[in-house]
């Protein structure tokens, strides 16, 4: 995936349904300047909405492409995707 466009976000759901967001450590460097404020606002919205409606938000995130942000769902267990798991480990939780 990352050879098409940079991966900028991982959204992980734990066994209790809570969402955790991990963002690229150099988000500003990998997102074009004209898209940066849009992406930043969208990520903040996701974070706030996750507090109230985590399950429905996760389903929406898993199936939508929003503007310049295209979401890819890896599957129910990220550990089954070693390359993604390694990439995620270098991202910053917010």
CORUR-V754407 format. One record per run of one state. SS is the DSSP state (h for helix, s for strand, l for the rest). FROM is the first residue (numbers start at 0). TO is the last residue. If there is no record, write none. Layout:
SS/FROM/TO, SS/FROM/TO
This chain:
l/0/7, s/8/12, l/13/17, s/18/22, l/23/25, h/26/29, l/30/31, h/32/62, l/63/63, s/64/65, l/66/67, s/68/69, l/70/76, h/77/79, l/80/80, h/81/88, l/89/90, s/91/92, l/93/93
